Amino acid sequence: MPTLFGRQWTRDELRQFTGHMNQLAGIRPVTYANGRGAGLKAFQVWTGTGLTFDVLADRCLDIGPCFFGGKSLSWQSSGGFAHPSYYEPEGMRWLRTFGGGLFITAGLDHFASPTVDNGEEFGLHGRAANLPAEQVGYRCAWDGDDYRLEISGQVRQARLYGENLLLKRRITTQLGSSAIQIEDEVINEGWNRQPHMIMYHFNLGFPLIGPDTELTFPKKKVTPRSELAAQHLDEHTTLAPPTPGWTEHVFIMDAQAGPDGYATATIANRSIGLAASLRFRADTLPYLVQWKQLGQGDYALGVEPTNSPAMEGRVDAREKGVLVELEPGESRTYSLTFSVEEV
């Protein structure tokens, strides 16, 4: 039963006030029509609480712009959201089509720094975020007194003589909700053992992210990625104003799950009255990477659940003994919930 405008409502009560449920909540298929984004297929979603977001069908069903009550929750890069035809896989060129948004999928067989594995080149963060989804569908329907919104599809990363990984994704929310659920399954549909690395690269931005923002995350251990990050370890949970010449700080945290098996990161900015949380299963995503980027224009906080702590790519992961591999037919499931509230 949805809560709207300070009270709960039944299905029949709301239907008496509306000719169509899109007046309150819904999903609208759209196509971007400008610049490098021209032709990019997406879905606009709104829930009636002030939560609105775009699901990018042509970019792995990742989530692009996201707002709550007119305030942006996500960071967006200077390059904007590009059609995947502009993807440049070599080296660091992934950054040229990195639009930011609420989250992008890094993987499915490699993420983090470019590397060469057995003679094959792997660019920054892998291919997943630039792969279009297939068999995409959406649904808005009553389930008792709950009006549910759902988008689903699948993304295949495959090549001849190489990997054949299938990502099945379902994104759900509902009328009166300020939360987004992401349910994923990654399956090795090939006939050989396959490396599998995945990172959910959440990119939070101004005004949620500002000098008054604080990150809270129960953890077993935190490891700075660089000597520079190590020098600022004591202040990694707090932010500063946009800083000229800023160099990113990255920290890798071992997640501390609660009794239900989930870990939760909270990002609060009480000066604007907003807090967001990211809740995820710690058995399949045992690490949280924090990307602290406070440069002028490039002002973002990355909160990134992942299945490996290796930030130099899959060769590094193999050498450290933390590379997940899937047998033929084997799969992994991932569950995450992003939510926002006024505080």
N, C-alpha and C positions, 0 to 999 in steps of 0.2 A: 504494500500500500504506500503510494508516494506521499512524501511530506513536501508541501509547497505553500508559500505565503503564510507560514506560521501554523499550519494544521495538516492533518492527514486527510486524504481523499479516497473514496472508493471509485471504482471504474464508472459506475452509473452516475455518480455525482459530477465527475468531470465531463462526462459526455453531454450532460445537460447544458454545459457552458460553452462547448466548442462544436463547430461543424466538422472540423478535421483535427486530428491530434498533432499535426505539424504546427498548429498554433502554440503548442507547449513544448513538444520534443519531437525529434525526428532525425532522419538521415537523408541527405540530398546528394546524388551523384553529380559531380562537376568535372569540367576539363579546364585546366589552366590555359590561358590564351595570350601570354605575353612573354617576350624575351626567350631566354633559355628554358623557361618552364612551359612554353607553348606545347600543347598536346599531352601534358602530364595529367593522367586521370586520378581523381581523388574522390573522397566522400566527406562532406561537411556534416558534422554531428553536433546537436545541441540537446540539452537534457532538461531545460526549464529552470535550472538553479543558477544560471550564469556561466556554466561550464560549456565551452565550445571548443571543437578541435577538428583538424583535417586528418583523415587517414589516407595515405598516399598509395593508391593501388599499384601504380607503376614503379614504386620504390619499396618493395618488400612488405607492403602494408604497414610501413612505419608511420609514426604520427608526426606531422609537421607543426604548423602553428597551433597554439593551445592558449586559451584565455579563460579567466574566471572573473565574472563581474566587470568585464572590460579591461582587466589588468592582464598583461602577458605573463605567462608562467614559463615560457620557453625562450631560449636564445635563438636568434637567427643570424646567420653569417652574411657577410657583405656580398657573397655570390648568389644568395637566394636559392630557391628550390628549382633545380634543373631537371629536365627530362633525362632519363638514364642513357639516352643516345650520346650524351656529352661526356660520359664516364671515361676517365683516363686511368687505367689500372696500374701504370708503372710507378714504382717508387712512392714518393709522397704526393703524387698528382691526384689521388683520391680527394684531397682537400679542395680541389677545384670544383667539385660537385657536392661538397659537404655543405648542405644548407642549414644545418642545425635542426631546429624543431624539437619537439618534446623528446623523442628518442629515435635513434637509428640502430639498425642491427649490424654489428660488426661480426664477421665470420663468413661462411659457416665452417671453413677448415683452417682459418688463420685470422688472427687480428693483431693489432699493435704494429710495431715497427716493420718496415719492409725487410724481407729475408730471402735467401736462396736455399731451397731444400732439394737435395738430389738433382741439382741442375735446373730446377723450376723456380722462376721468380714469383714472389708473392708481394704485392704492393700493400701499402698501409691499409689496415683494417679489413682486407678481403673484399669479396664481390657482392655479398648479400644485399647491401643497401642500394645497389644499383640494378637489381634484378626485378623485373615486373612480376606481379602475382598472376596466377592462373586460377580458373574456376572460382572467380570472385563472386560473392553474393552478399546481399544485405537484407535485413528483416527487421521490421518494427511491428510488434504484436503484443496484445494483452495476454498475460498469463495470470489468470485470476484477477486480482486488483493491482498487479504490477504490469507496467507498460515497458517491455524490454526492447533494447536496441542492440543489434548484433551485426558485425561484419566478419566475413570469413573468407579464406582462400588458401592457396598453397604456392610456395616458391621453390623452384628446383634449381640447384646448382650442379651442373653436370657437364662432362665433356668426354669425347671418345678417348679411350685408354686412361681415363682418370676417374675422378670422384663422381658419385651419383647420390647426392644428398637432397632430401625433400623436407622442407619446412612446412608444416601445417599450422596455420595461425587463426585464432579466433579472438576478436576484440569485442567486449561487451560493456554496456552500461545500461541505465534505465532512467525513466522519468523521475525527477526529484533527486537524482544522484549527483554527487560531486566526485565520483570515483570512476576509474577506467581499469578494467581487468584485461590482462593479456595472457592467453593460454596457448602455449606452443608445444609442438612435438617435432623433433628432428629425427629422421629415419635414414639409415644407410641402406639405400636400395640397390647398391652395387654388390659385387661378388668378392670384394677384397676388404680387408681391414682398413678403416679410413680414419685419419686424424679429424677431430672435431673440436673446434674452438668457437666460442660464442660470447659476445659481450653486448649487453643492452646499454647503449650509450645515451643516457638521459642528459639533456643539455638545458639547464635551467638558467633563466636570464632575468634582466631588469623588467619590472620593479620587484619581483619576488626576490631576486638576488641583488643585494646592495650592501653598503658598509655595515648595516645593522643585522645582516643575516647570520644565523648560526646553524651549523650542521651538528646533529646528534646521531650517533650510531654506535650501538653496543658492539664491541669488537674484542677478539682475543689478542690481536697483535696488529700493529701498523708499521709498514715498511716504506720508507721514502725511496723513490725510484732513483734519485740523483743526489749528489752532494749538496746542491743548492736546496733541494727539498728538505734534506736532513737538517740544514741550518734553520729551517722554519717549521720544524716538526711540532713544536709546542703551540703554534698558532694555526695549525692546519684546519681547525674547525671554525675559524672566524675569517671574515673577509675585510678587505680594505677598499677605499675608493679606486676608480680607474687610475692606473699607475703607468706613467711613461716608461717605455723600455722593459716592460714586464716579460719575464721568461716563465713559462708554465712550471707549476709545482704539481707533481703526481705522487700520490700515496696509495699503497696497496694494503687493504685491511682484511684480515681474516674475520669472517662474519661470526657473530655470536647469536645463535638462534634461540628463540624462546621455546617454551614447552610444546608449542604447536608445530615446531619445526621451521618457522618463518623468522626471518630477520627484518628489521624495519629501520630505515633511515628517515630522519625528520629534518626538514629544512624550514626554519621559521624566521620571518621578518616581522616582528611585532610593531615596528614603526609604521607599517602600512596595514597591519592587521591581517596578515595572511601566513598560513603555514601549509606546507605540502609534505606528504609522506610517501615513501616507496617501500612496499612490503613484498618480499620475495622468498621463495623456498630456498633454504640454505643447503639442502642436501645436493641439489644439482647446480646451484650457484653459490659456492662457498666463499667467494671473495667479493669485495666491493672496492672498485678503483675510484679514487677521487681525483678529478682533473680540475685544478684551480688555475683559472686563466683570467687574470684581472687587468689585462692591457686596455688601452684606450680603443674603444670600438669592439675589440675582442674581449668582452667582459662576460664571462660565463662560469658556471659551476657545473662540472660533469660529475654525475653520481651514477656509477656504472657497475651493476652486478655482472659477474663473469664466472666461467667455469675453470679459469686458469689464472694464476698470478704472474705468468711470464709476459713481460711487457716488451720483449724483443722478438716476439713472433714464435712460430711453431718449432723452429730449430732450438731456440732457447728453452721452450717448454719441454721438448723431448730430452734435452741434456739435463734438465733439472728434475726429470721424472714426474712432471705434472701435466703431460699431454694426454688429454682424453682421446681414446680411440674407440670406434664403434665396429663391432663385428658385422658381417653381412646380415641384414635384417634387424639389427639391434637399433634401439631408439632411446632418446632422452626426452623427458618432458620438463617444461619450465612454466612457472606460474608467478605472475607479478601483478600487483595492484598499485596504481598511482592515484592518490586522492588529495584533495585540497579543502581547506576549511578556513573560516574567519576566526581570528584569535584576538 
